[in-house]
Amino acid sequence: MVVSVLEEMRIRSLGVIDDAVVELSPGFTAVTGETGAGKTMVVTSLGLLLGGRADPALVRIGARSAVVEGRIGVRAGAPAAVRAEEAGAELDDGALLISRTVSAEGRSRAHLGGRSVPVGVLAELADDLVAVHGQTDQQGLLRPARQREALDRYAGTAVSGPLSDYASAYRGLRAVAVHLEELTTRARERAQEADLLRFGLDEIAAVEPKAGEDVELAAEAERLGHAEALASAASVAHTTLAGHPESPEDIAATTLVAGATRALESVRGHDPALAVLADRMGEIAILLADVSGDLAGYADHLDADPRRLSAVEERRAALSLLIRKYGDGDRGVEGVLAWAEHGAARLTELDGDDERIGELERERDALRGELSVLAQTLTEARTEAAARFAAAVTAELASLAMPHARVTFAVGQSECADAAEGVEVGGRAVAYGPYGADEVELLLAPHPGAPPRPIAKGASGGELSRVMLAVEVVFAGTDPVPTYLFDEVDAGVGGKAAVEIGRRLAKLARTAQVVVVTHLPQVAAFADRQLLVEKTNDGSVTRSGVTVLEGEDRVRELSRMLAGQEDSETARAHAEELLATARADI
C-alpha cells in the first residue's frame, strides 16, 4: 500500500526550465528527452524539495530566484505527516505542500504546509518519502563501506541493535585510550609539573601565610614606623585637654569647658533654648574627658620597639615574595592561599596517576572484552543476513536478464599483528573500527564458471546498473519508501536487458511510486505515464518545458528514442510493439 505519492511539481527559473509543471503518475512515470534538454532538472528539483544543497548556479540567468513547489499526497498518520504536523505544517485536503526558493545570491527558504521551516526539516522528511538513486549512487556501491551499509540496512534490527551497543562501547574505549595515552606519553611532563607544585607548596607551608595577614602587617608597619611622631602628637593633645601637672598656670581645656557648663547650668531654668545649649556643653565636657583619658592610654601603650618593626618588615618581605610568585593580581595573600589549594588538589591528582593508569587499563580491557562479544554478534548477524541478501539480489538479477549471475557477500576480518590491539572474533585477534571488525565486500559472478569478483573489478556498467536496481528492489520489500526516483539507473544497458529493467520497474510500481529519468525506450514503454522534457530556442533564449505524452505523441517520442527518427515506419512499428508488449505484461 502506497502511503505517500508525489502528485506534481512546479519548477520556475531553474536551469534551462523557465516555468514547467511536472504531473506524476501514482504508479510508474518515465521522464525522457534529448540530451541537454534538462531531464536532470526533475531530479534536481526533487532534491531541493527534500532539503538538498541550494546552489545559486541553478538559478536561471536573468532571474532573481528559482522556485520549486511540490504537492505530495500523504495518508493521515504516516510518519511524514506526523513530522510535518510537529513542525507546524497543515495538510491541504490530504496533501502536503512543499516549496523551496533559491535566490541568485545563494539564500534559501523553505515552506512546509504553509509554514516557514528550516531546510533541515525537509531533509528529515526525505527518508520517509523518497529514495533517490543515480549514477553517482552506483559508483558509491563500489565502495566497501557502502556495501556494508547496504548489508546492515537489509539485516535490520539484527544488526542495528548490537551495532548501537558496539558504537557506544567503542566511543568509551576511544576515550579511555586517549586518557591512557596522555598519562603514559606525558609522564615526564607530569613529573616535572608535580615537582614544581611540591616546591611551591613547601615554600608556602614554610611561611604559613594567613588570610588578611598582609593587610594587618602593612597597618602595623605604618604605625611602628611613625611611633615617635604618634606619641608626641598624643602627648601634646592630652596636655592641651587635661593640662600639665607641673605648670599650674596652664589652664586645661577641660577646666574651661567645665566652667562654661556651670555658668549655663545656673540659669538654664529661665530659657529652654539656653537649656539645650547647656546640655550640649555638658556632652562636650564628657567627650573631652573621655578623649583625654584615651590619649593618655594610647601614649602609654604605643609600641615603639625597633625589633618588632624589623620582625614585621621581615614577615612582609616573605609574604611579598610569595605573592609575586603565586599570587593572583591584587588578591595578595588570598591569591597565594587559592593557588595552594588548587596546587594541592592537582598534586594529589598527579600523585595518583599510577593508580589511575591501573584503573584505566582495567577499564580498557573490560571494554575491549565487551567489544569482542559485540563484534562477534555483529559478524554472526551480518553473515546470516549476507546469505539471505545475496540470494534475494541474485533472484532479482534473474529477472533483469542476468539469469546465471550469482551475487555473494564476503564477510571477513583482518588479523591484528598485536593481539593486545585487537578484539577477539572467532578465536582470532582482529582489527576493529567504529562499525565492528567486519570487512564486507559484494562479489559478482556474472555467468557459470566465472569466479566471484568484487563488483568494482568484475562488473560492467550495465551489470552494475542492474545490480544496483536489484538491491533497491530487495530493499523495497524489506524497508520500503513511498517513492523511488531513478536517474538513468539503466545506463550501459540495452536490448533485452533494458526490457527486463522496464518490466521490473513496472512491477515495483505496483506497490510504490516509481519515477525514472531514462534514455531507453524499452524502459519508458512500461511506464504508466511518460513525460517529455523538450528544449526550445528562439534565437536568444533557450527554454525547456515538460509535456505529458499520450497516444500518437508517445509513439513518436519512442520512435525518436529508438531510431532518432520520429516518422520512421520501422521505428513506429517497433515503438507500438514495445507499448503493446508492456501493456500485455502489466
N, C-alpha and C positions, 0 to 999 in steps of 0.2 A: 504493500500500500504506500503510495507516494504521499508524504505529509506536507511537502512544500513544492511549489512549482514556480519557476521564473517565467512570468507571463509575457513581459515585454520590457524593452529598454529604449530610452530615447537618448540619442547621442548628438551633442551640438558642439561644433567648433573643436573637435578632437581629431588631430592629424589631418588626413585628407577628407574626413567626413564633415560636411557643413551642418546638416540637420537631417537625421535619419531616425526612423522608428523601427526597431527590430522586434517583430512579433514571433514568439516562440511557441512550438507545439508542446503539449504536456508530455508527448512521447519522444520521438526521435526527430531532431531538427538538424539538417545539413546546411552549412554555410559555404558557398562556393563563389568563385570569381577568378578573373585573370590575375596573374602575378602582379603585385603592386597596386591592386585595386583597393586594398585596405581591409582584407579579411581579418587580419590580426587585431584590428581596432575593436572588433567584437570581444576578443579575449581581453584586450587591454581595458576596455570599458567595464567589463565584469570585474576585473581585478581592482579597479578603482572603487567600485561599489562595495567590494568586500575588504576595504581597508588597505589596499596596496599603496606602494610609494607613489607620491604625486611628483611628476616630472614636468616642470614648466615647458620643456621642449615639446610636450604633447599638444600644447595649445596651438590651434590653427593660426598661421601667420596673419596678422592684422586683427585678430580677435582679442578682447580683453580677458576672456576666460573660457575654459572648456567646462561643459556641464554634462553629467551623466545621471539619468534618472531611471530607476528600475521599480517594477511592480512585481512582488513575489507573493503568490497565494500561499498562506500558511494555515494549518489546522490549529484550532484553539488548543492550547495545552502543549503544543510542540515545543521542544527546547528553544528554538529560535524565537518563537512568540513570547515565551516566558522571559527570556533575556531582554527582548526588546521592551516589554512592558516594565521590567525593572529599571530600564534606562529612561522611562517616562514616555515611550512611544505609544501611539494609539493605532489600532488596526482599522483599516478603511474597508468595511464590508468584506472581512475575511482576508484582506491583503495588506501586506507591509510595504509602505512606500519608502524608498531609499534614494537619496540624491547625494552627489559629490560634485563640488565645484573646485576647479584648479585655476588660479589666476596666472596670468603671464609672468608675474613676479615670483611665482612659486608658492603663494599662500594657498592653503587648502581648507575647505569647510565641508562638514558632513551633516546631513539631516536624516533622521530616522523617525518615521511615523509622525511627521510634523514637528519634531523637536530637534534642536541643535544638539549634537552629541560629539564627543571626542572620536577621532578616526579609529582609535583602538577598539571602540565598541563594535564597529563594523567588522573589524578583524576577528573579534570574538564570535560573531555570528557566522563567519565563514565556515568554521569547522562543522557546523550543524546544517549548512545549506548546500554548499557546492564543493566538489573536488575538481580542481583544475590540473590538467596534465598536458604537457607539450614536449617538444623535442629536448628541451633542457632537463626535464624530468627523466627522460630516457637516459640521458647521459649521466644523470645523478645515480641511476640504478646500477651503473658500472662500478660505483664506489662501494667497497665492503661495508662501510658504516651505514649507507643507505640500505644495503641488503639486510644487515642486522636489524635495522629499524623496521623494515617490512616484515621480517620474520616475527619480531616482537609484537608488532601490531596484530598479526594473524593469530599469534598464540593467546592474546587477550590477557585475562586475569592470571592465568597460569604463570605468566612471566612478569606482568606489571606489578603484582603483589610483592613477590620476593625481590624484584628489581628496586622497588621503592625502599624496602628494608636495607638492601645492599647499598644503595646510594647514601642512605643516612649513616650506615656504619663506615662507608668509605670516606665520607667527609670527616667523621670523627677521627678515623685513623690518620688522615692527612694532617689534621690539626695537631694531633699528638706527635706525629713525626716531625712537624715543623718546630714544635716546642722542644722536643728532644735534640734536634739538630742545633738549635740555638744554645741549649745548655752545654752541649758537648763541644761544639766547634768554637764557642766563645769562652771556654773555661779560663783561658789566660786573662782575657779582658775582665772577666767577672772576679777573678782572684785579685787583680790589681785594684778593682773597684772596692772589694772588701777590705784590702789593706789600707786604702785611703780613708775609708769610713772608720775603721778601728782607730787610726791615728787621730782623726778629728774628734771622735767620741772620747778617746783617752785625754786629749788636750782639754776638752770642755769639762770632763769629770775632774781633772786636776784643779781647775779653777773653781768649780762648783758655783756657777752664777745662779742668782735667784731673781725671780721676776720683779721688775721695778727697781732692782738694786742700783743700776746705773744712774737713774734719776735721783735717788736718795743720796748717793755718794756725791753727785755733782753739787747738790744743795749744801751738803756738809763741807765740801772743799771750799765753796764760796764763803761760808761762814768762818771757817778756820783761817782762811787767808786774810780776812779783814777783822780778826778778833780784837786787836788793839783799838782800831777806829770805832768798832761797835761798842767796846767797853767805855771808851772815853765819852762817846755820844750819850750812852745811857747814864753815866755819872753826872754829866752836865745837866741833863734833863731832870734827873732826880733832885739835884741840888736846887735847881730853879723852882721845882714844885714844893720841896719839903724844907729847903734852907740848909745852911751848913752849921753844925753844932758849935764849931769853933769861931763863928762870925755872927754874934748875936745882933749886930747891926743890920745884917741882911734880912730882909722881910720875905718870907716864903709866899709863893703864890697861893698855897692852901690857906695861909693865915689871912691874906687879903680877901679871899673868897668867903671865908668863914665870917669875917667882919661884915661884908656886904650882905650875907644871908641873915645875920642877926638884925641888921638895920631894917630890912624888909619885913622880917617876921614881926617886929614890934608894931607895925602899923598896917598889917595885911587885912585886918578886920574892917578897915574903913573903905576899901575899894576892891571889888572882886578881880579887877584887871591886875592890880598890883599883887594880889594873892597868887595869881597864876605865875607871875614873874618870880615871886618868892619861891614857889615850888620848883621852877626851872633852875633857879640859883642853887637850891638845895641839891638837886640832881647833879649839878656841875661839881659841887663840893665833894659829893660821894665819889663821882667819877675820878676827880683829881687825886683823891686819897687812894683809890684802887690802883690807878696808873703809877702813882708814886711808889707804892709797895711793890708792884710788878717790876718796875725799873730797878729797884734795889735788888730783887731776887735775880733778875736777868744778869746783872753785872756780877753778882756773886757766883752764879753757876756757869758763866761763859767759859768754855774750854779753849784755852789758848796754847795747848801743848803742841809744840812743833813736831814731836814724834808722832802724834796722832795725825797731823796733816800729812806727814810723809807716808804713813801707812795708807791713808785714803788715796793719795795720788798714785801710789804703787798698785793698789787694787783697781783703780780706774784704768791704769795703763794695761793691766792684764785683761780687763773686760773689753777695752777698746780693740785690743789685738784679736780677741775672739769675734767681735762684731765685724771687723774688717774682713776676716776670713770666712765667717759662717753666717753673718747677719743678712737680713733681707731689707734693703732700703733703709727707711727711717725707723724701723721697729726696734732697733737696739738689742738689748738682751733678750727681748721677747722673740726676735728673729732667730737668735742663736739657739734658744730652747726649742723652737719649732724645728730647726734643722736637726737638732739632736734627736728629737722624737722620730722624725722621718728617717734619719740615718739609722737609728737602732732597728726600726722595722725592716728597712731594706737589708741591713746586715743579717738579720735573722733569716730573711728570705734567701740571701746568698749562701749563708752557712748551711742552709737546709737543702742545697742543690743536690748533693749526693743522694740524700733520701728521696728528693723529688724525682731525680733521674730513675731511681729504682721503681718508684710508683708508676712513672710514665712508661717504663719498659714493660712492666706487668700489664698496664692498660693496653699498650700496643699489641702485646702478644694475645691478649683476650680478644681484642677487636679483629686481629688477623685470623684468629680461630673462628670467630663469628663470620668473617668474610668467606672463609673456606667453606663453611657449611652452606652459606647462601649462594656462593659461586657454584657449588656442586648442584644445588637445587635449580639454579638458572640453566646450567648445562643440560641437566636431565629434561627440563621443561622445553628448552629450545630444540633438543634432539628429537623429542617426541613430536613437537609441533612441526619441525622441519620435514619429517616424513609425510605428514598429512598435507602440509602446504605444497610440497613438491608434487605429490600425487594429484592435488587439485589443479595446479598450474599445468601439469602435463596433460591432464584430461581436457583442459581448455584449449591447449595448443592443438590437440587433435581436431577440434572444430574450427581451427584457424589455418587449415591447410598445412599443418605440420604433424601428420598422423603418427610418424615414427620418432618424433623428438621426445627426449626424456630430460626432465629437469630434476636436479638433486641439489640439496644443500649440504655443504661440508661444514660441520661444526667442530672446530678443533681448538687447541691451545698451544702456546709456545712455552717450552720448558724454560725454567729460570735457572741460570748458572749458579746463583747463590740461593740456596733453599730458604735462607732466612729472609730474603727479599720478596718471596713469592707467597702464593696461597696454595693450599693442597686441594687438587681436584683429581679424582680417580687415582689417588695414591701417588700423585706426582706433584712436585713443586712447580707451579706455572706462573707466568707473568699475569698481571691483572691490571684493570683500569677502572674508570668510573662506571662502566656498564657490565662489569663482570670480567671473566677470564676467557670468554669465548671469542674466537675469530670466525666469523660467518662469511661464507662465500657461495654465491649462486653459480652452479655449474650447468652447462647445457651440452647434451649430446644430440646434435640435430638429426642424425639418422643412425640406423643399426650399424654396429661395428665401430662407430666413432667414439673415442674415449671422451668422457665428460671433461669439459674445459671451462675455465672461468668465462662468463659471458663477455667480459671486457676483451678477451682474446679470441674467443671462438664463435662469436655471433656476428652475422652481417647486420647491416642497417635494417633490412626488412625483418630479420629474425628478432632483433632487439625490439622493434616496434610491436611485434606480436607477443613477445614475452611480457612486455610492459602492459599490453592490453589484457593479457591473460591474468596477470597479477591483479589488475584493477577489477576484473570481473569476479575473481575469487574474493577480493575484499568486499565487493558489492553484496556478496552472500553472507559475509560474516560481520562486517562493520559498515553497513550501508549509509549513504548520504542521499538526499533527495535528488540532487542534480549533478551530472557529470559533464564536464566540458573538456573535450579533447581537441588540442590544436595540432593538426597534421600528425596525429599519432600513427597514421598509416604511411608515413614517409618510408621510401625504399621498398614499397610493396606494390605489386601489380597482379594482373591476371586473376587466376583462381583464388589466390590468397586474398586479394582485395575483396572478391565476392564474399568469401567466408568472413572477413572482418565486418563487412556491411551486415551480413546475416547475424553475426554475434552481437553487434551493437543494437540491432533491432530487437533481439531477444532481451538484452539488458534493459531496453526502453519499456519493456512490459511492466517492470517494477520500479523504474526510476526515470527521471527526465534526462535525456541524452542530447547534448549539443556538440556537433563535430564540425570543425573547420577542416575541409578536405579538398584535395585536388583530384580525387579518384571518383569517376562516375559510378564505378561498381559500389562504392560506399554510399554515395549520395542517392542512388536509386532506391535504397532500402529505407530512406528517411520518410517520416510522415509528412514533413514539410521541408521544402528547400528554399533557402534564401539566397539571393544573388547580390553580391556587393559589386557594384558597377561604377567604373570611373568615367567621368565626362570632362571635357576640356573645351572651353570657349575661346581658347587662344591666349587668355591671360590668367585664368584661374582654373585649377584642377580641383574637381569635387568628386566625392564618392557618395552613392546612395544605396539604400537597401530595398530590394523588391522581393515580394513573395511570388514564387514561380508556381504556376498551375497549368495543367493541360499542355497546350502546344508550346508555351514558353518554356516549360520544364524540359520537354523533349529537345527543344533547340539548344538549351544550355548543356544537357547531357551529350548532345551531338558534338558541341564545341569541345567539351572536355575529352571526348573520345578521339576525335579526329582533327580538331581545330577548325572544323567547317560546320557551321550551323545548318547549312542547306544540303549537305551530302546525304543522298538517299541511303547509302550504305550505313553511314553513321546514325541516321534517323532510325533505320530498321534495328540497328544494334541497341540504340537507346530505348526504343519501345520494348524490345525483348528483355532488356535489363529491368525495366519497370514492371513488366508482366511477371517476370521471374520473382521479383521482390514481393509483389502483391500476392502471388500464389504461395510463396513461402510464409509470409506473415499470416 
